Amino acid sequence: MSVETKKLSKEISEFFWREGFTLATAESCTAGNVPAVITAIPGSSRFYKGGIVAYANEVKQSLLHVSQETLEKYGAVSEETVVEMVKGVMETLGTDYAVATSGIAGPAGGTPEKPVGTIWVAVGNKEKILTAKLTEDEGREKNIQAATAKTLQLLLDLCQNQENEH
């Protein structure tokens, strides 16, 4: 775990401890890396409920409620899909907040429209969902690390915005 992700994870944990909210994860390309970083901080069991690693579209549909229409129209690697994954995992695991990742970590699997390194991330709660797209291909391991760091940063941004609004 990098110094950056450890710092982000600690700040996120402090927010969830202080506010009493719960968190779930829905991942495709990061395959459990996001909760691995979050749960590396002691006490994460107070707010982290669990996660679903959904590589297959059938799992995205059955457990995360991603619609067939979304997958057909936009594909698994799309902003629309990660938004539905956030909503679906919050519903399935009954949490206040959720994060989702879907992308092409590599080294294969890319297309001209969605080359290797294309990764969508989303974070949200019932009021607001933020998304980001990564496009750099630094190799599979670095792509996964970059997606994890971006997801954590986006989640921290959402948490800080929620605190400032209340």
N, C-alpha and C positions, 0 to 999 in steps of 0.2 A: 504494500500500500504506500502510495506516495505521500509526502508531507502535505501536499495540497488536499488530497482526498481525506486524509486523516483529520485535518483542520475543519474541512467542510462537514464531515460526519459528526465531529464533536459539536459544532455549532447547531446542526440540525437536531441532534440528540437533546441539547439544552433547550431548544425551542419546544420540542415535543414533551419533555419532562415538565417544563414550566406551564405549558398550556393544557396539558392533559389530552391531547389529540392522539389518534392512532394512525398508523401508516401500513400500506401494503404495496407490493411490487408486482408488476407484470412484465416479464422480459422475454425477448426472443434472442437477439444477437449477443446480449451480455450474459445470458445463461446463468444467472445467479450471482454475478459479480457485484451488483448494486447492494443487495442485502448482505453480502459478505463484508463489504466495507462498513455498512451501517451497524451490523451486529458485532463488529470488532470493538466497538465502544461499550464498555461495561454498563449494564443497566438498560440496554436497548430493548430487553424483553418487556419493559414497562409500556412501550408504545408500538413496537413492531409486531404486527400480527402474523405476517407470513407473505409468501409470494408464490406466483405461478410462472414457471418457465414454459412458454408456449411456442415451441419451434413450429409445430404443425398448424396449418390453418384450421384443422378440425378442432384443435384445442383452443385456439383463439375464439372460435365460434361457440363451442359448447361451454367453456368455463369463463370466458371473458366477454361473451355476448357481442363479439364483433360480427356485424352482419355480412351475409354472403354477398350482398350487393356492394358493400364497401370494398371487400376483398377483390371482387371481379372488376370493379370500376377503377380503383386506385392501387390495388395490390397490397401485400402485407407490409411492404416498406413504404409507408405513406403517413402524412400528417393525420389524415382521417382515421387510419387504423390505430395509431397510438392514442388518439383522443378517445376512441371507443374502448381501447384496452384499459385506460385509466378509469373510465366510468364503470366498466365491467368488473374490474378487480375490486373497486370500492364496494360495489353491490355484492359480489360473491363473498368477499371476506369481511364485509361490514365495517369499513374504516372511514375515517374522516378525510384522509389524504391518500393519494396513490401516485406512483410513478410508472412509466412504461417505456420500453425501448424496443425498436424493431429496425433491423438494418442488415447490411451485407458486410460482415466483418472481414471476409476474405479467407484465403487468397483467391478463391474462385466464387462463382455465383453472380458476378456482376453482368450488367447489360449496358449497351450504349446509353440508354435512358437513365439507368440506375447503376452506375459503376461501383466497384468495390470501394468501400469507405463511406457509402451513402447510408447514414443512420439517422432515424428520426427518434427524438425523445419527447416525452410529455410528462408534465407533473400537474397535479390538480387536487381540488377539493370540490365540494358540491356547488360552490359559487364561481369558480374560475379555473381555467386550464391554460397553461402556458406550454408552448412547443418550441423546439429548435431542431435544426437540420445540420448534421455534420457531413462534410463532403471530402475530407482529406483521407487518402489511403497511406497510412504509415506502417502497414503490416497488421496482421490479425490482432496480436497482443496489444499493440499500441492503439489500434482502433477501438478495442473493447475498453481499454483504460480511458481513452478520450471520451467515449460515450458515457462511461461511469462518472467521470469528473463533471461533464456537462450536465448530466442528470442531477447530480448533487448540488451543483451551483444553481441550477434552475429551481430546484426545490427550496433551497435556502432563500433565493430571491422571493419566491412566492410566500414563504413563511414570514419574511421580514416585511413584505408589503401588507400582509394580513395584520400583522402587529401594528403597523403604522396607521392602518385604516380604523382600528378599534380603539 
